[in-house]
Amino acid sequence: MHESDGYTLGVADPGMADTLYEAMMHVWQLLPDKDLFSVGSLTPDWVRERITTSGFGIVARSPAGELAGMMIVCFPGPDEDNLGYDLGMPEEALPAVALMDTAAVLPEHRGHGLEYRMFRFGEERLAGTAYRWLLCTISPRNAASLRSAEKAGYTVLMTKEKYGGHLRHILCKPINGASLADLPPIPMTTE
Ligand SMILES: CC(C)(COP(=O)(O)OP(=O)(O)OC[C@H]1O[C@@H](n2cnc3c(N)ncnc32)[C@H](O)[C@@H]1OP(=O)(O)O)[C@@H](O)C(=O)NCCC(=O)NCCS
C-alpha cells in the first residue's frame, strides 16, 4: 500500500540525533493522550548512542524531503531494558534481541502507513544477521501502532505495566529462522 506515494525510508545519519530527539518530543507534546507514547528515558544522548553504537535509526522522508517519521532500532544485549527478560528468554537468547523502539510519525504525514514501512525496513536490514527476535511495546489503546505492528507480522505475547505504570502489549516477530514455538511458555496473565 502507498508504496508509490513518494515517501522514502533510509538509515539515520549519526549526526541526526538532536533532530530526531526534537521531532519525537514534538510528536509527544502534540499527543492528547500522552500515555500512548513513553518518552521517559528519551534524551538526545540516548538517541545518539542508539543510532551510532547500539542500534540504528530509521527515517522516513516526505516527497519534498522533510522528516516525516522515525524509529530507533536498539540492540540492548544484557541491559535491563531488553524485553527478552519480560518474556522469560534464556540469557543466551538476549543478544539476539532487537527492540523496535520509539516510533513516531509527524501528524501531517500520518495515514501513509509509515510506521508499518519502518517496521519492514528495520526487519530487512536485520535479515541474515544474528538477530532473531524483534520485540516492541505498544499501548493496547494505540490502535494505529498496533495495526502497523500486526500487519508487519508482530504477535502480542504479553500485556503488563511498563515504564512506570503504563499498560503495554509486548509484541514479537521472530526472524532469521526463529519461531515463536522456540520461546518459553508465556504467562497469559496481566500484571
Ligand atoms: C502510531 C503512529 C506512528 C502511526 O502513524 P502512521 O504510520 O502514519 O499510521 P497510519 O495513520 O498510516 O495508520 C496505520 C494503520 O492503522 C489504522 N488506524 C489508524 N488509526 C486508527 C484508529 N484510531 N483505529 C483503528 N485503526 C486505525 C490505519 O487505518 C492504518 O491501517 P491500514 O494500513 O490497514 O490502512 C503515529 O500515530 C504516531 O506517531 N503516534 C504518536 C507516537 C506513537 O504512538 N508511537 C508509537 C508508540 S509504540
The ligand as a Tripos MOL2 file, in Angstrom:
@<TRIPOS>MOLECULE
LIG
   48    50     1     0     0
SMALL
NO_CHARGES

@<TRIPOS>ATOM
      1 C1          1.4740    5.4400   15.8390 C.3       1 LIG1
      2 C2          1.9350    6.2450   14.6170 C.3       1 LIG1
      3 C3          3.4530    6.1310   14.4850 C.3       1 LIG1
      4 C4          1.2660    5.6620   13.3740 C.3       1 LIG1
      5 O1          1.4650    6.5460   12.2980 O.3       1 LIG1
      6 P1          1.2290    6.0610   10.7730 P.3       1 LIG1
      7 O2          2.2310    5.0700   10.3820 O.co2     1 LIG1
      8 O3          1.0970    7.2730    9.9450 O.co2     1 LIG1
      9 O4         -0.1780    5.3070   10.9110 O.3       1 LIG1
     10 P2         -1.4030    5.3200    9.8610 P.3       1 LIG1
     11 O5         -2.2300    6.5270   10.0300 O.co2     1 LIG1
     12 O6         -0.8630    5.0340    8.5000 O.co2     1 LIG1
     13 O7         -2.2590    4.0910   10.3980 O.3       1 LIG1
     14 C5         -1.7200    2.7710   10.4230 C.3       1 LIG1
     15 C6         -2.8630    1.7760   10.3520 C.3       1 LIG1
     16 O8         -3.7000    1.9290   11.4980 O.3       1 LIG1
     17 C7         -5.0370    2.2190   11.1190 C.3       1 LIG1
     18 N1         -5.5440    3.1750   12.1020 N.ar      1 LIG1
     19 C8         -5.1360    4.4520   12.2860 C.ar      1 LIG1
     20 N2         -5.8510    4.9990   13.2950 N.ar      1 LIG1
     21 C9         -6.6890    4.0480   13.7290 C.ar      1 LIG1
     22 C10        -7.6930    4.0110   14.7400 C.ar      1 LIG1
     23 N3         -7.9310    5.0670   15.5290 N.pl3     1 LIG1
     24 N4         -8.3930    2.8700   14.9120 N.ar      1 LIG1
     25 C11        -8.1520    1.7800   14.1510 C.ar      1 LIG1
     26 N5         -7.1990    1.7570   13.1700 N.ar      1 LIG1
     27 C12        -6.5060    2.8840   12.9720 C.ar      1 LIG1
     28 C13        -4.9180    2.8210    9.7260 C.3       1 LIG1
     29 O9         -6.1350    2.6630    9.0080 O.3       1 LIG1
     30 C14        -3.7850    2.0060    9.1570 C.3       1 LIG1
     31 O10        -4.2560    0.7360    8.7910 O.3       1 LIG1
     32 P3         -4.1420    0.2190    7.2640 P.3       1 LIG1
     33 O11        -2.6800    0.1140    6.9610 O.co2     1 LIG1
     34 O12        -4.8220   -1.0860    7.2780 O.co2     1 LIG1
     35 O13        -4.8130    1.2500    6.4210 O.co2     1 LIG1
     36 C15         1.5410    7.7360   14.7820 C.3       1 LIG1
     37 O14         0.1550    7.8150   15.0140 O.3       1 LIG1
     38 C16         2.2810    8.4260   15.9130 C.2       1 LIG1
     39 O15         3.3740    8.9390   15.7250 O.2       1 LIG1
     40 N6          1.6640    8.4560   17.1090 N.am      1 LIG1
     41 C17         2.2900    9.0580   18.2660 C.3       1 LIG1
     42 C18         3.5060    8.2960   18.7440 C.3       1 LIG1
     43 C19         3.1910    6.8530   18.9940 C.2       1 LIG1
     44 O16         2.1260    6.4820   19.4630 O.2       1 LIG1
     45 N7          4.1790    5.9830   18.6540 N.am      1 LIG1
     46 C20         4.0750    4.5630   18.8320 C.3       1 LIG1
     47 C21         4.4530    4.2320   20.2050 C.3       1 LIG1
     48 S1          4.5870    2.4930   20.3860 S.3       1 LIG1
@<TRIPOS>BOND
     1     1     2 1
     2     2     3 1
     3     2     4 1
     4     2    36 1
     5     4     5 1
     6     5     6 1
     7     6     7 2
     8     6     8 1
     9     6     9 1
    10     9    10 1
    11    10    11 2
    12    10    12 1
    13    10    13 1
    14    13    14 1
    15    14    15 1
    16    15    16 1
    17    15    30 1
    18    16    17 1
    19    17    18 1
    20    17    28 1
    21    18    19 ar
    22    18    27 ar
    23    19    20 ar
    24    20    21 ar
    25    21    22 ar
    26    21    27 ar
    27    22    23 1
    28    22    24 ar
    29    24    25 ar
    30    25    26 ar
    31    26    27 ar
    32    28    29 1
    33    28    30 1
    34    30    31 1
    35    31    32 1
    36    32    33 2
    37    32    34 1
    38    32    35 1
    39    36    37 1
    40    36    38 1
    41    38    39 2
    42    38    40 1
    43    40    41 1
    44    41    42 1
    45    42    43 1
    46    43    44 2
    47    43    45 1
    48    45    46 1
    49    46    47 1
    50    47    48 1
@<TRIPOS>SUBSTRUCTURE
     1 LIG1         1 GROUP 0 **** ****
